[in-house]
């Protein structure tokens, strides 16, 4: 997939609620388009893991912000997936534990952490065209992108999905925390295409997104060829 006329990489923002299929669908979309996949949730999980490892109290916002300032990190793109390394190490398994899952919402609510994450996530553009999943990509990280999607499903269906993964999580409480936090709350980005996939498979959901992207890119390329648009992202 080529870049836009301006030479800037394309960013596909896929936001949504917990267990709405963001991870699965963003990977399917990235693979179909040949884009680089960025799981921003994994970045917050990595910080949560680091705080726990360093015995930082995750409910102490100042302590978490201080840890975020001092940790030594770098970005790596491996097999078209961006990873946030800590001192050269990527904790693949460690960030998926129940303890980390419980700590993530506290860490993610810290304003200074979200500022740091936004800066770091925007740096991912150096790897090329992106499919970036999260909760504030279209509203906060890349609000300028014209390719925004918001995934959702009924609470009962999302809870069923979590249970099928062997995870017990109060999604209603998580939704409330995400939407009410002061820093970059979860909300539908202006211009985002909302997809409720309660009755859809992952292939159907990603298919809707891929079809929409290809259609819009074709329209833009045609418009650019005739000089009808500029500054496309």
C-alpha positions as CSV (number, residue, x, y, z in Angstrom):
1,X,0.0,0.0,0.0
2,X,1.6,3.3,-1.1
3,X,2.0,6.4,1.0
4,X,-0.2,9.4,0.4
5,X,0.8,12.2,-2.0
6,X,2.4,14.1,0.8
7,X,4.8,11.2,1.5
8,X,3.5,10.7,5.0
9,X,2.7,7.2,6.2
10,X,-1.0,6.3,6.7
11,X,-2.3,5.7,10.2
12,X,-5.4,3.5,10.7
13,X,-6.8,4.2,14.2
14,X,-8.8,1.3,15.8
15,X,-10.2,2.3,19.2
16,X,-12.9,0.6,21.3
17,X,-14.1,-0.9,24.5
18,X,-12.5,-3.8,26.3
19,X,-13.2,-7.2,24.6
20,X,-14.5,-5.5,21.5
21,X,-12.0,-7.3,19.3
22,X,-9.5,-4.5,18.8
23,X,-6.4,-6.7,19.0
24,X,-7.7,-9.5,16.7
25,X,-9.2,-7.1,14.1
26,X,-6.3,-4.7,14.1
27,X,-3.9,-7.6,13.4
28,X,-6.1,-8.9,10.6
29,X,-6.3,-5.4,9.0
30,X,-2.6,-4.9,9.3
31,X,-1.8,-8.2,7.7
32,X,-4.3,-7.7,4.9
33,X,-2.9,-4.2,4.0
34,X,0.8,-5.0,4.7
35,X,0.9,-2.3,7.5
36,X,2.8,-2.3,10.8
37,X,0.7,-3.3,13.8
38,X,0.9,-1.3,17.0
39,X,-0.8,-2.5,20.2
40,X,-0.8,0.5,22.5
41,X,-2.4,-1.5,25.3
42,X,0.7,-3.6,25.4
43,X,2.8,-0.5,26.0
44,X,0.7,0.4,29.1
45,X,0.9,-3.2,30.2
46,X,4.7,-3.0,29.9
47,X,4.8,0.0,32.2
48,X,2.5,-1.7,34.6
49,X,4.8,-4.8,34.6
50,X,7.8,-2.5,35.1
51,X,6.2,-0.7,38.1
52,X,5.3,-4.0,39.7
53,X,8.8,-5.4,39.1
54,X,10.3,-2.2,40.7
55,X,7.8,-2.4,43.6
56,X,6.2,0.9,42.6
57,X,2.7,1.4,44.1
58,X,0.6,1.5,41.0
59,X,-2.2,3.6,42.8
60,X,0.4,6.3,43.6
61,X,0.2,8.6,40.5
62,X,3.3,10.5,41.4
63,X,5.4,7.3,41.9
64,X,4.1,5.9,38.6
65,X,4.9,9.1,36.7
66,X,8.4,9.1,38.2
67,X,8.9,5.5,37.1
68,X,7.8,6.4,33.6
69,X,10.3,9.2,33.5
70,X,13.3,7.1,34.5
71,X,12.8,3.7,32.8
72,X,15.0,3.1,29.8
73,X,13.0,2.1,26.7
74,X,13.3,1.7,23.0
75,X,11.0,0.9,20.1
76,X,11.6,-2.1,17.8
77,X,9.6,-3.4,14.9
78,X,9.7,-7.2,14.5
79,X,7.6,-9.1,12.0
80,X,5.6,-6.0,11.4
81,X,4.7,-5.6,15.1
82,X,6.0,-2.7,17.2
83,X,7.4,-3.6,20.6
84,X,8.3,-1.4,23.5
85,X,11.5,-2.7,25.0
86,X,12.7,-2.1,28.5
87,X,16.5,-2.1,28.7
88,X,16.5,-4.1,25.5
89,X,14.0,-6.7,26.7
90,X,10.3,-7.3,25.7
91,X,8.3,-9.0,28.4
92,X,6.0,-11.0,26.0
93,X,4.5,-13.3,28.6
94,X,4.9,-11.2,31.7
95,X,2.6,-8.4,30.6
96,X,-0.3,-10.8,30.1
97,X,-0.6,-11.9,33.8
98,X,-3.7,-11.2,35.9
99,X,-1.6,-9.1,38.2
100,X,-0.6,-6.8,35.3
101,X,-4.1,-6.7,34.0
102,X,-5.3,-5.5,37.4
103,X,-2.6,-2.8,37.6
104,X,-3.0,-1.4,34.0
105,X,-6.1,0.8,34.6
106,X,-4.3,2.6,37.5
107,X,-1.2,3.2,35.5
108,X,-3.1,4.3,32.3
109,X,-5.0,6.9,34.3
110,X,-1.9,8.9,35.1
111,X,-1.8,12.1,32.9
112,X,2.0,12.2,32.8
113,X,2.0,8.6,31.6
114,X,-0.5,9.3,28.8
115,X,1.7,12.3,27.7
116,X,4.7,10.0,27.6
117,X,2.8,7.3,25.8
118,X,1.4,9.7,23.2
119,X,4.9,11.0,22.3
120,X,6.3,7.4,22.1
121,X,3.3,6.1,20.1
122,X,3.6,8.9,17.6
123,X,7.2,8.0,17.1
124,X,6.0,4.6,15.7
125,X,5.3,6.5,12.4
126,X,9.0,6.0,11.6
127,X,8.2,2.3,10.9
128,X,5.8,3.2,8.0
129,X,2.1,2.8,7.5
130,X,0.4,1.8,10.8
131,X,-2.7,0.1,12.2
132,X,-2.7,1.3,15.7
133,X,-5.1,-0.1,18.3
134,X,-6.1,1.4,21.6
135,X,-8.6,3.6,23.5
136,X,-7.5,7.1,22.5
137,X,-5.8,6.8,19.1
138,X,-8.3,8.7,17.1
139,X,-9.0,11.3,19.8
140,X,-5.5,11.9,21.3
141,X,-2.6,10.1,19.7
142,X,-3.3,10.6,16.0
143,X,-6.4,12.9,15.9
144,X,-5.4,14.1,12.5
145,X,-5.8,10.8,10.7
146,X,-8.8,10.4,8.5
147,X,-9.0,6.6,9.1
148,X,-10.7,6.1,12.4
149,X,-12.7,3.1,13.6
150,X,-14.4,2.5,16.9
151,X,-15.3,-1.1,17.8
152,X,-17.9,-2.0,20.4
153,X,-20.2,-4.9,21.4
154,X,-22.9,-5.5,23.9
155,X,-21.6,-5.9,27.5
156,X,-23.0,-9.4,27.7
157,X,-21.1,-10.4,24.6
158,X,-17.9,-8.8,25.7
159,X,-18.1,-10.5,29.0
160,X,-18.7,-13.8,27.3
161,X,-15.6,-13.3,25.2
162,X,-13.5,-12.5,28.2
163,X,-14.8,-15.6,30.0
164,X,-13.9,-17.7,27.0
165,X,-10.3,-16.5,27.3
166,X,-10.3,-17.6,30.9
167,X,-10.3,-14.1,32.2
168,X,-12.7,-12.8,34.9
169,X,-13.0,-9.0,34.6
170,X,-15.7,-6.5,35.5
171,X,-16.0,-4.8,32.1
172,X,-18.7,-2.4,33.2
173,X,-16.4,-1.0,35.9
174,X,-13.5,-0.9,33.3
175,X,-15.7,1.0,30.8
176,X,-16.6,3.5,33.5
177,X,-13.0,4.0,34.5
178,X,-11.9,4.4,30.9
179,X,-14.6,6.9,30.0
180,X,-14.4,9.0,33.1
181,X,-10.6,9.3,33.6
182,X,-9.3,12.9,33.3
183,X,-6.6,12.1,30.8
184,X,-7.6,11.1,27.3
185,X,-10.9,9.3,28.3
186,X,-12.3,6.6,26.1
187,X,-14.7,8.2,23.6
188,X,-15.7,8.0,19.9
189,X,-13.4,10.1,17.8
190,X,-15.0,12.7,15.5
191,X,-15.5,11.2,12.1
192,X,-14.9,7.6,13.3
193,X,-16.9,4.7,11.8
194,X,-18.6,2.9,14.6
195,X,-18.9,-0.9,14.3
196,X,-20.9,-2.9,16.8
197,X,-19.7,-6.5,16.2
198,X,-21.8,-8.3,18.8
199,X,-23.2,-10.6,16.1
200,X,-20.1,-10.5,13.8
201,X,-17.0,-12.8,13.5
202,X,-13.6,-11.3,13.5
203,X,-13.3,-11.9,9.7
204,X,-16.6,-10.0,9.1
205,X,-15.5,-7.1,11.3
206,X,-12.1,-6.8,9.8
207,X,-13.6,-7.2,6.4
208,X,-15.8,-4.2,6.9
209,X,-12.8,-2.1,7.9
210,X,-10.6,-3.3,5.1
211,X,-13.2,-2.7,2.5
212,X,-13.8,0.8,3.8
213,X,-10.1,1.6,3.8
214,X,-9.5,0.3,0.3
215,X,-12.5,2.2,-1.0
216,X,-11.5,5.5,0.6
217,X,-7.8,5.1,-0.4
218,X,-8.8,4.5,-4.0
219,X,-11.0,7.6,-4.0
220,X,-8.2,9.6,-2.6
221,X,-5.7,8.4,-5.0
222,X,-8.1,9.2,-7.8
223,X,-8.7,12.7,-6.4
224,X,-4.9,13.3,-5.9
225,X,-4.3,12.3,-9.5
226,X,-6.6,15.0,-10.7
227,X,-5.3,17.5,-8.2
228,X,-8.5,17.8,-6.2
229,X,-7.1,17.2,-2.7
230,X,-4.0,17.8,-0.7
231,X,-2.6,17.2,2.8
232,X,-4.0,13.7,2.8
233,X,-3.0,11.6,5.8
